[in-house]
């Protein structure tokens, strides 16, 4: 029907960019979480561990509040527990992590 054609994503118009929806603080936190995930994956690879290998504890040292991302971070890194404290793997000057396997 005509209504189905209008609702198709293939013929829909691109949404207009809305600058008011941009949140630089959230983007910065998202970048930090992405860096943590990349570092955990690299560490697992270097240790010849499966990316599905669970972590006992992932310790994060950062000044940013990333509490809103902890559930996603736990699920992605397979961490049983996430703590904030001193890290021994430096990602950058403001971010380091410590990884403990089961």
C-alpha positions as CSV (number, residue, x, y, z in Angstrom):
1,X,0.0,0.0,0.0
2,X,1.0,3.6,-0.3
3,X,1.4,4.0,3.5
4,X,4.0,1.1,3.6
5,X,6.0,2.8,0.9
6,X,6.1,6.1,2.9
7,X,7.3,4.3,6.0
8,X,10.1,2.5,4.2
9,X,13.5,3.5,5.4
10,X,14.7,3.1,1.8
11,X,12.7,6.0,0.6
12,X,12.6,8.1,3.7
13,X,14.5,11.4,3.8
14,X,17.6,11.9,5.9
15,X,16.8,13.5,9.2
16,X,17.9,17.1,9.7
17,X,21.0,17.8,11.8
18,X,19.9,19.3,15.2
19,X,22.9,21.0,16.9
20,X,20.9,21.2,20.2
21,X,21.1,17.4,20.5
22,X,24.9,17.4,20.6
23,X,26.3,16.8,24.1
24,X,30.1,17.1,24.2
25,X,30.3,15.8,27.8
26,X,28.5,12.6,26.9
27,X,30.6,12.2,23.8
28,X,33.8,12.6,25.9
29,X,32.6,9.9,28.3
30,X,31.7,7.7,25.4
31,X,35.2,8.1,24.0
32,X,36.7,7.1,27.4
33,X,34.5,4.0,27.5
34,X,35.5,3.1,23.9
35,X,39.2,3.4,24.8
36,X,38.7,1.2,27.9
37,X,37.0,-1.5,25.8
38,X,39.8,-1.3,23.1
39,X,42.5,-1.6,25.8
40,X,40.8,-4.6,27.4
41,X,40.4,-6.3,24.0
42,X,44.1,-5.6,23.2
43,X,45.2,-7.0,26.6
44,X,43.1,-10.2,26.1
45,X,44.6,-10.7,22.6
46,X,48.1,-10.1,23.9
47,X,47.5,-12.7,26.6
48,X,46.1,-15.1,24.0
49,X,42.7,-15.1,25.7
50,X,39.4,-15.3,24.0
51,X,37.5,-12.0,23.9
52,X,34.7,-13.9,25.7
53,X,37.0,-14.7,28.6
54,X,35.5,-13.3,31.7
55,X,37.4,-10.8,33.9
56,X,37.2,-11.0,37.7
57,X,37.9,-7.3,38.2
58,X,38.3,-4.4,35.9
59,X,39.8,-1.4,37.8
60,X,39.5,2.0,36.2
61,X,41.5,5.1,37.0
62,X,39.9,8.2,35.6
63,X,38.7,11.6,36.8
64,X,35.6,11.4,34.6
65,X,32.3,10.1,36.0
66,X,31.4,7.2,33.7
67,X,28.9,5.5,36.1
68,X,26.1,5.7,33.4
69,X,28.2,3.4,31.2
70,X,29.1,0.7,33.7
71,X,26.5,-1.8,32.7
72,X,27.5,-1.6,29.1
73,X,31.2,-1.7,30.1
74,X,30.7,-4.9,32.2
75,X,28.8,-6.6,29.4
76,X,31.2,-5.7,26.7
77,X,34.4,-6.6,28.6
78,X,32.8,-9.6,30.4
79,X,33.9,-8.1,33.8
80,X,32.4,-9.6,36.9
81,X,33.1,-6.5,38.8
82,X,34.2,-2.9,38.0
83,X,36.1,-0.8,40.6
84,X,37.6,2.6,40.5
85,X,41.2,2.8,41.7
86,X,44.8,2.6,40.6
87,X,45.4,1.2,37.2
88,X,48.7,-0.4,35.9
89,X,48.0,-0.3,32.2
90,X,48.2,3.3,31.0
91,X,45.8,4.1,28.1
92,X,46.6,7.9,28.2
93,X,47.8,10.4,30.7
94,X,44.3,10.6,32.2
95,X,43.2,7.0,32.0
96,X,44.5,3.7,33.1
97,X,43.1,0.3,33.9
98,X,44.0,-2.9,35.8
99,X,42.7,-6.3,34.7
100,X,42.4,-9.4,36.8
101,X,41.3,-12.7,35.3
102,X,39.3,-15.3,37.3
